[in-house]
Amino acid sequence: MPIYEYQCAECGIVHEVLVQSASVRSPDCPGCGSKNTRKLFSTFSPQVKESAPPPQSGCMSCPNNNCPHAGGA
């Protein structure tokens, strides 16, 4: 079920509503009770959690991070 944001044309309050069907009329304002609300355009923003790569102490070709090339030549 999607969550929509609505704004009241009377008092300006913005509120979110969990909507079960797209054919449902706009909900009444929870602040002033007005029936004059409109659906706002909202953006979708997923949050992806990425793991950080392990720290590099040398070059990739030297085994066990015992790189004689680390820190410059």
TORDO-86248 format. One record per residue (C-alpha): x, y, z. Coordinates in steps of 0.001 Angstrom, whole numbers, plus 500000, padded with zeros to 6 digits. Layout:
// residues N
+--------+--------+--------+
:      u :      v :      w :
+--------+--------+--------+
:      X :      Y :      Z :
...
+--------+--------+--------+
//
This chain:
// residues 73
+--------+--------+--------+
:      u :      v :      w :
+--------+--------+--------+
: 500000 : 500000 : 500000 :
: 501426 : 503383 : 499031 :
: 501816 : 506357 : 501331 :
: 500717 : 509677 : 499848 :
: 501266 : 513222 : 501084 :
: 498330 : 515610 : 501129 :
: 498192 : 519354 : 501799 :
: 495200 : 521235 : 503149 :
: 494161 : 524251 : 501064 :
: 492642 : 525908 : 504148 :
: 495337 : 525662 : 506854 :
: 498356 : 524469 : 504794 :
: 499096 : 521427 : 506965 :
: 500887 : 518564 : 505140 :
: 500108 : 515018 : 506254 :
: 500781 : 511465 : 505079 :
: 498095 : 508864 : 504461 :
: 498452 : 505115 : 503882 :
: 496089 : 504532 : 500945 :
: 494481 : 501148 : 500292 :
: 493039 : 502035 : 496871 :
: 493820 : 504666 : 494237 :
: 490092 : 505381 : 493806 :
: 489688 : 506675 : 497389 :
: 488841 : 510388 : 497651 :
: 491277 : 512824 : 499263 :
: 491224 : 512518 : 503057 :
: 489992 : 515265 : 505358 :
: 492628 : 517489 : 506985 :
: 493637 : 516200 : 510434 :
: 494335 : 519779 : 511587 :
: 491176 : 521698 : 510696 :
: 488861 : 519015 : 509295 :
: 488594 : 520640 : 505861 :
: 487669 : 518429 : 502910 :
: 489745 : 520666 : 500605 :
: 493020 : 518664 : 500451 :
: 495188 : 517845 : 497459 :
: 497724 : 515102 : 496798 :
: 501322 : 516342 : 496596 :
: 503940 : 515083 : 494180 :
: 506491 : 513082 : 496167 :
: 509803 : 511615 : 495088 :
: 510994 : 508106 : 495772 :
: 514327 : 507868 : 497559 :
: 515630 : 504391 : 498321 :
: 518489 : 504017 : 500753 :
: 521064 : 501414 : 499784 :
: 523541 : 500362 : 502401 :
: 526947 : 499550 : 500958 :
: 529840 : 497965 : 502762 :
: 533148 : 499803 : 502678 :
: 536024 : 498116 : 500860 :
: 538855 : 496819 : 503042 :
: 541719 : 499286 : 503551 :
: 544640 : 498856 : 501169 :
: 548139 : 498983 : 502628 :
: 550031 : 497954 : 499511 :
: 549608 : 496950 : 495924 :
: 547209 : 494219 : 494861 :
: 549919 : 491853 : 493574 :
: 551861 : 491460 : 496875 :
: 550608 : 488701 : 499238 :
: 549498 : 489263 : 502852 :
: 549677 : 493083 : 502628 :
: 553506 : 492863 : 502901 :
: 554145 : 495204 : 500016 :
: 557598 : 496700 : 499521 :
: 555981 : 499187 : 497115 :
: 553701 : 500757 : 499780 :
: 554219 : 504403 : 500547 :
: 555914 : 505251 : 497252 :
: 559220 : 504204 : 495687 :
+--------+--------+--------+
//
